[in-house]
Amino acid sequence: MILNKIYVDNLIKTALLEDINYCDVTTDYLIPAEQMGKGKLVAKAEGILCGVEVAARVFELIDSDIKIEILIKDGESVKYGDEIMRLEGRTASLLKGERTALNLIQHMSGIATAANQATKLVEGTNASIADTRKTLPGMRPLQKYAVMTGGAKNHRYNLSDAAMLKDNHIDAAGGITAAVTALRKKIGHMTKIEVETRNLDELKEALAVGADIIMLDNMSPELMKEAVAITDGRAVLEASGGITNETLRAVAESGVDIISIGALTHSVKAFDISMYIK
């Protein structure tokens, strides 16, 4: 796992405190403290697994005596019925960690699976799949890690990584040329500038002023082909805006370099995983 362990622990502790702010009424009043049990996480769908160590860490933080055996690792394919993890320890501890662990691994595996599906749809083209900043507050590291686990790439991590001129920035600054010119005077040599464009005229202006990356926002695949021909390798072209699995291949075949998809993180379906305890 390449995730920062301090961040992971803090996130899990926040989630657990949210879920058990005083006691677990059901478990604490029902299950004897000394009762021991075994648990297992099982895949109920087919896809790419992600968040296994995060889920395991939930149980470690609840009860350091729980024994954990990870059977399938992040990035590996799973199918219905596959055992992902085995647990052994106090039954009460297993019950208290169940929901938080499942919430995290289901969400992360859903993202990894969606990213993997999108990546496969553009195989054989020049395009790479990337995420966006449309992430859940506090969850960005997990979500971007899951995107990479699924085989896609990360866009900028936050607003400090690169200058990205969207339509509101451009309008407020007086146009593309004025905005890029002003930024060039202030940013460091390591910082790239991306410009969002809505038509070919804006694309030509962004090229003329020397933008490093140009976003083709909500353009049709046909218009993107024209943009690729006009650009002729002078800038990296990123397609974005309303792209679905149904339209993804046509966008990729236009010749763009990057296809960014916010839905990978902001509205992905949770991957179905169940936990069984005996």
C-alpha positions in Angstrom: 0.0 0.0 0.0 1.5 3.4 -1.0 -1.1 5.4 1.0 0.2 7.5 3.9 -0.5 5.4 7.0 -1.0 8.4 9.3 -3.7 9.6 6.9 -5.3 6.2 6.7 -5.3 5.8 10.5 -6.8 9.3 11.1 -9.5 8.6 8.5 -10.5 5.3 10.0 -10.5 6.7 13.5 -12.8 9.5 12.4 -15.1 6.9 10.8 -15.1 4.7 13.8 -15.9 7.6 16.2 -18.7 8.6 13.9 -20.1 5.1 14.0 -19.5 4.3 17.7 -19.6 7.6 19.6 -20.4 6.0 23.0 -21.0 2.3 22.6 -22.3 -0.3 20.2 -25.7 -0.9 21.8 -26.4 -4.1 20.0 -23.0 -5.8 20.3 -22.0 -4.6 23.8 -25.3 -5.6 25.4 -25.6 -8.9 23.5 -22.2 -10.5 22.8 -20.1 -11.6 25.8 -16.7 -9.9 25.8 -14.8 -13.2 25.9 -16.7 -14.8 23.0 -14.4 -15.6 20.0 -15.3 -15.8 16.4 -14.1 -16.1 12.8 -15.0 -13.8 9.9 -14.4 -13.6 6.2 -14.9 -11.0 3.5 -16.3 -12.4 0.3 -16.7 -10.8 -3.1 -20.3 -10.8 -4.5 -19.4 -9.4 -7.9 -16.6 -9.5 -10.6 -14.1 -6.7 -10.7 -10.8 -5.2 -9.4 -10.2 -5.3 -5.6 -8.9 -2.2 -3.8 -8.7 -1.2 -0.1 -7.9 -4.6 1.4 -5.2 -3.2 3.7 -7.4 -0.3 4.6 -10.2 -2.7 5.6 -7.7 -4.8 7.6 -6.4 -1.7 9.4 -10.0 -1.0 10.6 -9.9 -4.2 12.6 -6.4 -3.7 13.8 -7.3 -0.3 15.3 -10.4 -1.8 17.0 -8.6 -4.8 18.4 -4.9 -5.5 18.0 -5.4 -9.1 19.0 -7.5 -9.9 15.8 -5.6 -12.3 13.5 -5.9 -11.2 9.8 -5.1 -13.2 6.7 -5.3 -11.4 3.4 -6.0 -13.8 0.5 -6.4 -11.3 -2.4 -4.4 -8.1 -2.8 -5.2 -4.7 -4.2 -5.2 -4.6 -8.0 -6.1 -8.3 -8.4 -9.2 -9.5 -10.1 -12.0 -11.1 -8.1 -15.2 -13.0 -9.0 -18.3 -13.9 -7.2 -17.6 -16.1 -4.2 -13.9 -15.3 -3.9 -12.7 -15.1 -0.3 -10.8 -11.8 0.2 -9.8 -11.9 3.9 -10.1 -14.1 6.9 -10.4 -12.8 10.5 -10.2 -14.4 13.9 -10.7 -12.8 17.3 -13.2 -11.4 19.6 -16.7 -11.6 18.1 -17.6 -8.1 19.4 -14.6 -6.6 17.8 -15.4 -8.2 14.4 -18.9 -6.9 14.6 -17.9 -3.4 15.5 -15.5 -3.1 12.5 -17.7 -4.7 9.9 -19.5 -1.7 8.5 -16.6 0.7 8.5 -14.3 -1.8 6.8 -16.9 -2.7 4.2 -17.8 0.9 3.5 -14.1 1.6 2.6 -13.3 -1.5 0.6 -16.5 -1.4 -1.3 -16.1 2.2 -2.3 -12.4 1.8 -3.3 -13.1 -1.4 -5.2 -15.9 0.2 -7.0 -13.6 3.0 -8.2 -10.8 0.6 -9.2 -13.3 -1.5 -11.1 -14.7 1.5 -13.0 -11.3 2.8 -13.8 -10.3 -0.6 -15.1 -13.3 -0.8 -17.3 -12.7 2.6 -18.8 -9.0 1.8 -19.4 -9.9 -1.3 -21.3 -12.4 0.6 -23.5 -9.6 2.8 -24.8 -7.0 0.1 -25.4 -5.2 0.5 -28.7 -5.7 4.2 -28.8 -3.4 7.1 -27.8 -5.7 8.1 -24.9 -5.1 7.6 -21.2 -7.9 7.7 -18.6 -7.6 10.1 -15.7 -9.6 11.2 -12.7 -10.6 14.7 -11.6 -10.8 16.7 -8.3 -14.5 15.7 -8.0 -13.8 13.6 -4.9 -15.5 13.3 -1.6 -14.1 15.6 1.1 -11.5 13.8 3.2 -11.5 10.8 0.8 -9.3 12.1 -2.0 -6.1 10.0 -1.2 -8.1 6.8 -1.1 -10.1 7.6 -4.2 -7.1 8.6 -6.3 -5.2 5.5 -5.0 -8.1 3.4 -6.2 -8.1 5.0 -9.6 -4.4 4.1 -10.0 -5.1 0.6 -8.7 -7.6 0.2 -11.5 -5.0 1.1 -14.1 -6.0 4.7 -14.8 -4.0 7.9 -14.0 -4.4 10.8 -11.6 -5.1 14.3 -12.7 -3.7 17.1 -10.5 -4.1 16.2 -6.8 -5.1 19.7 -5.7 -5.1 23.4 -6.7 -1.4 23.7 -5.8 -0.2 21.2 -8.4 -0.8 23.1 -11.6 -2.5 26.2 -13.1 -5.8 25.2 -14.7 -7.8 28.0 -16.3 -11.5 27.1 -16.4 -14.1 29.3 -18.0 -14.8 31.4 -14.9 -11.0 32.1 -14.5 -10.8 33.1 -18.1 -13.8 35.3 -18.0 -12.7 37.0 -14.8 -9.1 37.6 -16.2 -10.3 39.1 -19.5 -9.7 36.2 -21.9 -7.4 33.3 -22.5 -4.4 35.3 -23.7 -4.6 37.8 -20.8 -4.9 35.0 -18.3 -2.0 32.8 -19.6 0.2 35.9 -20.0 -0.4 37.0 -16.4 0.2 33.5 -15.0 3.5 33.1 -17.0 4.9 36.1 -15.2 4.3 34.6 -11.7 4.4 30.8 -11.8 7.6 28.8 -11.4 9.3 26.9 -14.1 7.9 23.6 -12.9 4.3 24.6 -13.0 2.3 23.8 -16.1 -0.7 25.7 -17.4 -3.9 24.1 -18.7 -6.6 26.0 -20.5 -10.2 24.9 -20.8 -11.6 25.6 -24.3 -15.2 25.3 -25.6 -14.6 25.7 -29.4 -11.9 25.7 -32.0 -11.4 29.5 -31.8 -10.5 29.2 -28.2 -8.3 26.2 -28.9 -6.3 28.3 -31.5 -6.0 31.2 -29.0 -4.7 28.8 -26.3 -2.2 27.3 -28.8 -1.0 30.8 -29.8 -0.3 31.9 -26.3 1.6 28.6 -25.5 -0.7 26.6 -23.2 0.9 23.4 -22.1 -2.3 21.4 -21.9 -5.6 22.2 -23.5 -8.9 20.8 -22.3 -11.6 20.2 -25.0 -14.7 20.7 -22.9 -17.9 19.0 -24.0 -16.9 18.8 -27.6 -18.2 16.1 -29.9 -15.7 13.4 -31.1 -15.9 15.0 -34.6 -14.9 18.4 -33.3 -12.1 16.8 -31.2 -10.6 15.2 -34.4 -10.4 18.7 -35.9 -8.8 20.0 -32.6 -6.2 17.2 -32.8 -5.3 18.1 -36.4 -5.1 21.8 -35.6 -2.9 21.2 -32.5 -0.5 18.8 -34.4 1.3 17.9 -31.2 2.0 21.4 -29.9 0.1 20.8 -26.7 -1.4 17.9 -24.7 -5.1 17.6 -25.4 -7.5 16.5 -22.7 -11.1 15.6 -23.4 -13.6 16.2 -20.6 -17.3 16.7 -19.9 -20.1 14.2 -19.9 -18.1 11.3 -21.2 -19.6 7.8 -20.5 -18.6 4.3 -21.3 -20.9 4.4 -24.3 -19.1 7.4 -25.8 -15.6 6.7 -24.5 -14.2 4.7 -27.4 -15.3 7.4 -30.0 -13.6 10.1 -27.9 -10.4 8.1 -27.6 -10.4 7.4 -31.4 -10.4 11.2 -32.0 -6.7 11.2 -31.1 -6.8 13.1 -27.8 -4.1 12.3 -25.2 -6.1 12.3 -22.0 -9.7 11.6 -21.1 -10.7 12.9 -17.7 -13.8 11.4 -16.1 -15.3 12.8 -12.8 -17.7 9.9 -12.5 -14.8 7.6 -11.6 -14.9 9.1 -8.1 -18.0 11.3 -7.6 -20.7 8.8 -8.5 -19.2 5.3 -8.7 -21.2 2.3 -7.7 -20.0 0.5 -4.6 -18.5 -3.0 -5.3 -20.5 -5.7 -3.6 -18.6 -7.4 -0.8 -20.1 -9.2 2.3 -18.7 -10.1 5.6 -19.7 -13.4 7.3 -19.1 -14.1 11.0 -19.5 -17.4 12.8 
